[in-house]
Amino acid sequence: MLRNSSSGGPNCTDCSRDFAADVSKVLLMVILIVGIILGNFLSLLVFLHIKQFRTSQGYLKASLALADLAVGLIVVPYSVYREVNGLSSGMKQESDQSEQLACFITGPIFAGCTFVSIITIFLLSVERSIAVMKPLQRKAVITKRRTVWFIAASWAIGFSLAVIPLISTPNITFQYNSCSKMCNYFFPPDKLPQSHWNVMLLYPVFDFSLLTGTFAVNATTFAALHRYCKMRKQLGEEPQSGNQLSFSDITAAKTIGLLTVAYYISFLPVAVFVVGSVVGYLWCQFSFYTFWILTSNSCWNVAIYSVWDPKFRRGVRELFSKQGLLSASQPPSHSLERHSSAPPCVAVLKEMFRPERSS
């Protein structure tokens, strides 16, 4: 989408400076790969192996981790490959047909997973709001089966939005951009009028509409929590036995509020960049920081869980305890096979479609 504005024939000092900057950016990408993969893989392991995490909230967090993991496994490694390839050859290579095909894969995956993450944050906020404001009805309203359908819808909507410009606008495509170090939407300037880029405004409008709605839901949730804590403090005990909120309920609401703030901050530069690009500005250096701040979102969720959610930390300790490691790695013997539980993936699939008890 952007053209590299650097002119040819720089002196040796500029070359060494650019080479050092490119190497430092590649190292940043590698660190992100490690953080994204390890953090989200850990989150999925906790969800699969610790039965207490297989709640509606756990399903949504697993969907968020899966979207982030796809970014760490597919999108960022391709950027590292292109940059290392360019550094080793000493020049920016023209993209061939295979590299264009790779951009047609990594570009929609990054855009689609980003939309999935935003929608999932919204669903997590709604789930927590219902759990806090309607604790007696939450098991009837928030069922695992409904949650799975919402997750499927979020993935369908996210990837549909990612390909809308390709379908609706002629000649628009994905191309690797040397400024942002990613595959971005691109079209030849001589083939399309500038007005056709208005379709890109759909993204900041969608993102900030959903994030604003998420803020509104979180504000309602925190107002209810404030009233609950104030009433409990005045009474010196739980207000009503049926409306009791556990410490984990309150902590989960705070964690999702922090996630919302993190996502809002990271999407603000993206909105500025997209609007500026539609207007006609070419921001090479700004595009790099914009897209990679957004990419760093893929490892923020696990970091926030680890710091703020004691339930998640207990799950990690349980997973990596001696008993947890044995159950995760050791195949069931014939003597225990009759009493052993099903593999985690099979157990999760069974729970998705098992009728839930009404309480």
C-alpha positions as CSV (number, residue, x, y, z in Angstrom):
1,M,0.0,0.0,0.0
2,L,3.0,2.3,0.6
3,R,6.0,2.9,-1.5
4,N,9.4,3.1,-0.1
5,S,10.4,6.8,-0.1
6,S,14.1,6.2,0.3
7,S,16.2,7.4,-2.7
8,G,18.8,5.4,-4.4
9,G,22.6,5.9,-3.9
10,P,23.0,6.6,-0.1
11,N,26.5,6.9,1.3
12,C,28.2,4.2,3.4
13,T,27.2,5.7,6.7
14,D,23.5,5.6,5.7
15,C,23.9,2.0,4.5
16,S,25.4,0.8,7.7
17,R,22.7,2.7,9.7
18,D,19.9,1.2,7.6
19,F,21.4,-2.3,7.8
20,A,21.6,-2.0,11.6
21,A,18.1,-0.8,11.9
22,D,16.8,-3.6,9.7
23,V,18.7,-6.2,11.8
24,S,17.2,-4.7,15.0
25,K,13.7,-4.9,13.4
26,V,14.2,-8.6,12.5
27,L,15.3,-9.3,16.1
28,L,12.2,-7.6,17.3
29,M,10.1,-9.8,15.0
30,V,11.9,-13.0,16.3
31,I,11.2,-12.0,19.9
32,L,7.6,-11.5,19.0
33,I,7.4,-14.9,17.4
34,V,8.8,-16.6,20.5
35,G,6.5,-14.6,22.8
36,I,3.3,-15.1,20.8
37,I,3.8,-18.8,20.2
38,L,4.9,-19.7,23.7
39,G,2.3,-17.6,25.4
40,N,-0.7,-18.6,23.4
41,F,0.4,-22.2,23.2
42,L,0.5,-22.2,27.0
43,S,-3.0,-20.6,27.2
44,L,-4.4,-23.4,24.9
45,L,-2.7,-26.1,27.0
46,V,-4.2,-24.7,30.2
47,F,-7.6,-24.7,28.5
48,L,-7.3,-28.2,27.1
49,H,-5.8,-30.0,30.2
50,I,-7.5,-28.1,33.1
51,K,-11.2,-29.0,33.2
52,Q,-12.1,-25.9,35.3
53,F,-11.1,-23.7,32.4
54,R,-13.6,-25.2,30.0
55,T,-16.3,-22.6,30.7
56,S,-17.9,-20.2,28.2
57,Q,-15.2,-17.6,29.2
58,G,-12.6,-20.3,28.6
59,Y,-13.9,-21.1,25.1
60,L,-13.7,-17.4,24.2
61,K,-10.2,-17.1,25.6
62,A,-9.1,-20.2,23.7
63,S,-10.5,-18.7,20.5
64,L,-8.6,-15.5,21.1
65,A,-5.4,-17.5,21.8
66,L,-5.9,-19.5,18.5
67,A,-6.2,-16.3,16.5
68,D,-3.1,-14.9,18.1
69,L,-1.2,-18.1,17.6
70,A,-2.0,-18.1,13.9
71,V,-0.4,-14.6,13.7
72,G,2.8,-16.0,15.5
73,L,3.0,-19.1,13.4
74,I,2.2,-17.8,9.9
75,V,2.2,-14.0,9.6
76,V,5.3,-12.9,11.5
77,P,7.6,-15.8,10.3
78,Y,6.9,-14.8,6.7
79,S,7.9,-11.2,7.5
80,V,11.1,-12.5,9.1
81,Y,11.8,-14.7,6.0
82,R,11.3,-11.8,3.6
83,E,13.6,-9.5,5.6
84,V,16.3,-12.0,6.2
85,N,16.2,-12.9,2.5
86,G,16.6,-9.2,1.6
87,L,19.4,-8.7,4.1
88,S,21.3,-11.7,2.8
89,S,21.0,-10.6,-0.8
90,G,21.8,-7.0,0.0
91,M,18.9,-5.7,-1.9
92,K,15.1,-5.6,-1.9
93,Q,14.0,-8.3,-4.3
94,E,11.1,-8.0,-6.7
95,S,8.2,-10.2,-5.6
96,D,7.6,-13.2,-7.9
97,Q,4.5,-15.3,-8.3
98,S,5.2,-17.6,-5.3
99,E,5.8,-14.6,-3.0
100,Q,2.6,-13.0,-4.2
101,L,0.7,-16.2,-3.4
102,A,2.3,-16.1,0.1
103,C,1.0,-12.6,0.6
104,F,-2.5,-13.7,-0.5
105,I,-2.3,-16.2,2.4
106,T,-0.6,-14.2,5.2
107,G,-2.4,-10.9,4.4
108,P,-6.0,-12.1,4.9
109,I,-4.9,-14.3,7.9
110,F,-3.5,-11.2,9.7
111,A,-6.5,-9.0,8.9
112,G,-9.0,-11.8,9.7
113,C,-7.3,-12.8,13.0
114,T,-7.2,-9.2,14.0
115,F,-11.0,-8.8,13.5
116,V,-11.6,-12.1,15.3
117,S,-9.6,-10.7,18.3
118,I,-11.7,-7.5,18.4
119,I,-15.0,-9.4,18.2
120,T,-13.8,-11.9,20.9
121,I,-12.9,-9.1,23.3
122,F,-16.4,-7.7,22.8
123,L,-18.0,-11.2,23.4
124,L,-15.8,-11.6,26.6
125,S,-17.0,-8.2,27.9
126,V,-20.7,-9.2,27.2
127,E,-20.2,-12.5,29.0
128,R,-18.6,-10.9,32.0
129,S,-21.4,-8.2,32.1
130,I,-24.1,-10.9,32.2
131,A,-22.2,-12.9,34.8
132,V,-21.9,-9.8,37.1
133,M,-25.3,-8.3,36.5
134,K,-27.4,-11.5,36.2
135,P,-25.6,-14.1,38.3
136,L,-28.7,-16.2,38.8
137,Q,-29.5,-16.4,35.1
138,R,-26.0,-16.6,33.6
139,K,-25.9,-20.4,33.4
140,A,-29.2,-20.3,31.4
141,V,-28.1,-17.4,29.2
142,I,-24.4,-18.2,28.7
143,T,-24.2,-21.8,27.5
144,K,-21.2,-23.5,26.0
145,R,-23.2,-24.3,22.8
146,R,-24.2,-20.7,22.3
147,T,-20.6,-19.6,23.0
148,V,-19.3,-22.0,20.3
149,W,-21.8,-20.6,17.8
150,F,-20.8,-17.1,18.6
151,I,-17.1,-18.1,18.2
152,A,-17.9,-19.6,14.8
153,A,-19.7,-16.5,13.7
154,S,-16.8,-14.3,14.9
155,W,-14.4,-16.2,12.7
156,A,-16.8,-16.1,9.7
157,I,-17.3,-12.3,10.1
158,G,-13.6,-11.6,10.7
159,F,-12.4,-13.3,7.6
160,S,-15.3,-12.0,5.5
161,L,-14.3,-8.5,6.4
162,A,-10.6,-9.3,5.5
163,V,-11.5,-10.1,1.9
164,I,-14.1,-7.4,1.3
165,P,-11.6,-5.0,-0.5
166,L,-10.4,-7.9,-2.7
167,I,-14.0,-8.7,-3.8
168,S,-15.5,-5.2,-4.0
169,T,-12.7,-3.2,-5.6
170,P,-11.1,-4.2,-8.9
171,N,-7.3,-4.6,-9.1
172,I,-6.8,-4.4,-5.4
173,T,-4.4,-7.1,-4.1
174,F,-1.9,-7.9,-1.3
175,Q,1.7,-7.0,-1.7
176,Y,4.7,-7.2,0.7
177,N,5.6,-3.7,1.8
178,S,9.2,-2.9,2.7
179,C,8.0,-0.1,5.0
180,S,5.6,-2.0,7.2
181,K,7.4,-5.3,6.8
182,M,4.1,-7.0,6.1
183,C,1.7,-7.9,3.3
184,N,-0.7,-5.0,3.0
185,Y,-3.5,-4.1,0.7
186,F,-2.1,-2.7,-2.5
187,F,-3.2,-1.4,-5.9
188,P,-1.3,0.2,-8.8
189,P,-1.9,4.0,-8.5
190,D,-2.3,4.3,-12.3
191,K,-5.2,1.8,-12.4
192,L,-7.6,2.9,-9.7
193,P,-8.8,6.4,-8.7
194,Q,-8.0,7.4,-5.1
195,S,-11.7,7.4,-4.2
196,H,-11.7,3.5,-4.4
197,W,-9.6,3.5,-1.3
198,N,-12.6,4.6,0.7
199,V,-13.4,0.9,1.2
200,M,-10.5,0.8,3.6
201,L,-12.3,3.2,5.9
202,L,-14.6,0.3,6.7
203,Y,-11.9,-1.1,9.0
204,P,-11.3,1.8,11.4
205,V,-15.1,2.4,11.5
206,F,-15.8,-1.2,12.4
207,D,-12.9,-1.5,14.9
208,F,-13.7,1.6,16.9
209,S,-17.5,1.1,16.8
210,L,-17.0,-2.4,18.3
211,L,-14.3,-1.1,20.8
212,T,-16.5,1.8,21.8
213,G,-19.3,-0.7,22.4
214,T,-16.9,-2.8,24.4
215,F,-16.0,0.2,26.6
216,A,-19.7,0.9,27.2
217,V,-20.3,-2.8,28.3
218,N,-17.2,-2.7,30.5
219,A,-18.3,0.6,32.1
220,T,-21.7,-0.9,32.9
221,T,-20.0,-4.0,34.4
222,F,-17.7,-1.9,36.6
223,A,-20.6,0.3,37.7
224,A,-22.4,-2.9,38.9
225,L,-19.2,-4.2,40.6
226,H,-18.8,-0.9,42.3
227,R,-22.4,-1.0,43.7
228,Y,-21.9,-4.6,44.7
229,C,-18.6,-4.0,46.6
230,K,-20.1,-0.9,48.2
231,M,-23.1,-2.8,49.4
232,R,-21.0,-5.7,50.7
233,K,-18.8,-3.2,52.6
234,Q,-21.8,-1.6,54.2
235,L,-23.4,-4.9,55.2
236,G,-20.1,-6.5,56.2
237,E,-21.2,-9.6,54.2
238,E,-22.6,-10.8,50.9
239,P,-25.8,-8.8,50.0
240,Q,-27.8,-11.8,49.0
241,S,-26.9,-15.4,49.0
242,G,-28.1,-15.9,45.4
243,N,-26.2,-12.8,44.0
244,Q,-22.8,-13.7,45.4
245,L,-19.9,-12.9,43.1
246,S,-16.7,-14.8,43.5
247,F,-13.3,-13.3,43.5
248,S,-12.6,-14.9,40.2
249,D,-15.7,-13.2,38.7
250,I,-14.4,-9.8,39.7
251,T,-10.8,-10.5,38.6
252,A,-12.0,-11.7,35.2
253,A,-14.0,-8.5,34.7
254,K,-10.9,-6.4,35.5
255,T,-8.7,-8.5,33.2
256,I,-11.1,-8.1,30.3
257,G,-11.2,-4.3,31.0
258,L,-7.4,-4.2,30.8
259,L,-7.5,-6.2,27.5
260,T,-9.9,-3.7,26.1
261,V,-7.7,-0.7,27.0
262,A,-4.7,-2.5,25.4
263,Y,-6.5,-3.2,22.2
264,Y,-7.9,0.4,22.0
265,I,-4.4,1.9,22.4
266,S,-2.9,-0.4,19.7
267,F,-5.7,0.3,17.2
268,L,-5.5,4.1,17.5
269,P,-2.3,4.3,15.3
270,V,-3.9,1.9,12.8
271,A,-6.9,4.2,12.4
272,V,-4.7,7.2,11.9
273,F,-2.6,5.4,9.4
274,V,-5.5,4.0,7.3
275,V,-7.3,7.4,7.2
276,G,-4.0,9.1,6.3
277,S,-3.3,6.6,3.5
278,V,-6.8,7.1,2.1
279,V,-6.2,10.9,2.1
280,G,-2.9,10.3,0.3
281,Y,-0.1,10.5,2.9
282,L,2.9,8.1,2.6
283,W,4.1,7.3,6.1
284,C,6.9,4.7,5.8
285,Q,8.4,4.7,9.2
286,F,5.1,5.2,10.9
287,S,3.6,2.2,9.1
288,F,6.2,-0.1,10.6
289,Y,5.4,1.0,14.2
290,T,1.7,1.0,13.5
291,F,1.5,-2.6,12.3
292,W,3.9,-4.1,14.7
293,I,2.3,-2.4,17.8
294,L,-0.9,-4.1,16.5
295,T,1.0,-7.4,16.1
296,S,2.3,-7.2,19.7
297,N,-1.3,-7.5,20.8
298,S,-1.0,-11.2,20.1
299,C,1.1,-11.7,23.3
300,W,-0.5,-9.1,25.5
301,N,-3.4,-11.3,26.5
302,V,-1.3,-14.0,28.1
303,A,0.9,-11.4,29.8
304,I,-2.2,-9.8,31.4
305,Y,-3.6,-13.1,32.5
306,S,-0.3,-14.0,34.1
307,V,-0.1,-10.8,36.1
308,W,-3.8,-10.2,37.0
309,D,-5.5,-13.6,37.0
310,P,-4.6,-15.9,39.9
311,K,-6.9,-18.6,38.5
312,F,-4.8,-18.7,35.3
313,R,-1.6,-18.8,37.3
314,R,-2.9,-21.7,39.4
315,G,-3.8,-23.5,36.1
316,V,-0.3,-23.1,34.8
317,R,1.2,-24.4,38.1
318,E,-1.2,-27.4,38.0
319,L,-0.3,-28.0,34.3
320,F,3.4,-28.0,35.0
321,S,3.2,-29.9,38.3
322,K,4.6,-33.4,38.3
323,Q,1.2,-35.0,38.1
324,G,0.1,-32.6,35.4
325,L,3.1,-33.3,33.2
326,L,2.6,-37.0,33.6
327,S,-1.0,-36.9,32.6
328,A,-0.2,-34.7,29.6
329,S,2.7,-36.7,28.2
330,Q,2.1,-40.3,29.3
331,P,-0.3,-42.4,27.2
332,P,-2.8,-44.3,29.3
333,S,-1.8,-47.9,30.1
334,H,-4.2,-50.8,29.6
335,S,-4.8,-51.1,33.3
336,L,-5.9,-47.5,33.6
337,E,-7.5,-47.1,30.2
338,R,-10.9,-48.0,31.5
339,H,-10.9,-45.2,34.1
340,S,-8.8,-42.6,32.3
341,S,-10.5,-39.6,30.7
342,A,-10.6,-39.0,27.0
343,P,-7.8,-37.0,25.3
344,P,-8.2,-33.3,25.9
345,C,-9.3,-32.4,22.4
346,V,-12.0,-35.1,22.4
347,A,-13.2,-34.1,25.8
348,V,-13.6,-30.5,24.7
349,L,-15.5,-31.6,21.6
350,K,-17.9,-33.7,23.7
351,E,-18.5,-30.8,26.1
352,M,-19.3,-28.5,23.2
353,F,-22.3,-30.6,22.2
354,R,-23.3,-32.1,25.5
355,P,-26.7,-30.9,26.7
356,E,-26.2,-28.6,29.7
357,R,-28.0,-29.1,33.0
358,S,-30.5,-26.4,33.9
359,S,-29.8,-25.0,37.4
